[in-house]
Structure formats: structure tokens, C-alpha cells
């Protein structure tokens, strides 16, 4: 069964990002990362998200983050209006998925942490935001060979 080359490229890119983010969360002692749209756009080299790409992304990161919850800027269900993603290895209570208004990302993270959710923004736990594919592959290779520490 032959896969579409573009779909395979996207799957590889999504999995690489998910693997990197899972290590970042683990090292920070977190269960969840709030990944903002601008970081996704930069890493994936996209200016806008089509609903198919968002569906692929959610599907591809599932092995690393079983409880992925998208946050939409527009009406619920419009995948192209993706604002951010909760990437979590543990279930997230519904009350945490409703963003109190008006609140910025840092205030949201502080509110979530004060309510017992171990979560961070990517830029607060990673030295390079967003990392390039080359940086991730290099880091993962060094970790796998025991030549670097997480």
C-alpha cells in the first residue's frame, strides 16, 4: 500500500516534533504542554493551517500525547482556526479547556498550574523555540547514543 509522499513527509515532521516535545515535558516534570499556533507555524513552515493538516497533526502526535485538545480561535469545529494545542499524557478536566477571558498564555498557564495541572508553555521549558528539524534530530541522536543528557 503506497502512501502519498506529502502525507508521509507531514507524518514524519509531526512525529519528530511530538518526540521532542515529550522529552521537553518529561525533563520539566510536566504532563502537558500548551503549544501555541505561532510555534507550530514556524516549525512546520506554514502560514496557515488547513483542516486536513490539523487532523493529520492530531492523529500523528497521539502516540506521544494521548490527550490532545485543540483550542480554536473561531467557531468550534473549524480546524483551520487552530489557536493552540494542549498536548498531554494525562486526561485534562473539561473545566481547564475553557479559556477564561481575557487572559494571555502566561496567565492561563499560571491559572492552570495553580489548579494542579502540571503544564508549561514551550518557550518556558525549551532553550530553542521553535527548534528546527535539524536541531531535534541532532539532539535525539546524541541522547540515543548516550552522548548528551536530557
N, C-alpha and C positions, 0 to 999 in steps of 0.2 A: 504494500500500500504506500503510494508516493504522497508526500505532503507538499503543500505549497511552500516554495523556498522562502517567501516573505514571512509566512506564518512560523516557519522553523527559526528564522532569524529573530523574530519577536519573542518566541518562546525561550530561546537561549538568553536573550537580553533580560527578560523578566526573571528568569531563574537565577541568573548571575546577581542581579540586584537583590532578590529575595535572600539568597545565601549570605550576601554581605550584610544586609540589614539584620538578619537573625543573629549573626555574630556580634554586631554592634549592640543589639538589645541585650544579649546574654552578658557581654562584658560590662554593660552599665547596670546589670541587675534588674532590668526591666522585663515586663511581659508584653509590652505594647509600644509601638512607635506611631506617632502621628506624622504621616508623610504628606507634606504639602504639595499641591499641584505644581508649583514652580520648580520644585526639586525633581519631580517626575519629568516635567517638560525638558529640563536641562539634561538629565541623564539619558532619556530616551531620544533626545534631539527632535522634539516635536513642538510645534507651535500651537496645535490644538489636538484634542482627543476626539476621535470618532467613537461611537458606541461600541463598535466591534473591537477596537483596540482595548477599550476599558474592560470588556468582557474577557478578552484573552488574558489581560493582566491579572484580573481577579482569579481566573482559572489557574494560571501558571504559578502564582505565589502560594496557592493553597497548601502544598506540602510543607512549607516553612511556617506559614501563619494560617492556622486552621480557622481563625475567626477574623475574617477581613470584612470591614464595614466601610463602604464608601460614604462620603459626605458630599452632597450636591449643593451647588450654588443656586441652581434653578429649581423648577418643579421636580419633585421626587420621581425617579424613574428615568430622567433624561441623563443617560450615561455620559453624554458629551459635555455636561455641565459639572463634571467632577471637580470638586474643590480640594479635597484631601482624602486620605485613606487612613483608617485605623487598621494597623497590622498587628494582630495579637495572637499569642499562642494559647491564651485562655479566653473563655467566654466573657463578653463585655455586657454588663447590665444595660438594658434599654434606656434607663434614665441618663446614662452617660453619652448616649448617641444623639441626644437633642442638645444642640449648642445654645447655651444661654446668650441672649443678645443684649446689648452689644458687647462683644468680647473678642480680643485678639488671640492668636495662637498661644502666646506665652501665658496669658491669663487663663485660658482654657486648660492648659497643662497643669498649672498651679492648682486650679479648682479640682481637676481630676485626681491629682496626687493627694490633695487634702481629703478627698473622699475614698482613699485607699487603692486607687488604680496605679500600678507601677508602670508609668508611661513617660516617654520623653519625646521631644522634637528631635529630628535627625541632627540638626546643626548643634544641639547641645551635647551630643554623645559621640559625634564623629569629627575627626580633625579636618577632613576634606568633604565639603558638601557642595554639590553632589560629586561623588567620586566618578572618575572616568572608568570605562570598562577595563582599560589597561591597568589602572591603579588597583582595581578589585582583583583582577586575575593575578597580578604580581603578589598582592597581599595573601590571597588564598594559596598560591603556590608555596610561598615562604612558610605559611602556617602549616601546610600539609607536610612539608619536609622537615619541620621542627627547627627551622632557621629563624623564626620570629615568634614572639609571644603575642597572644591576643590582646 
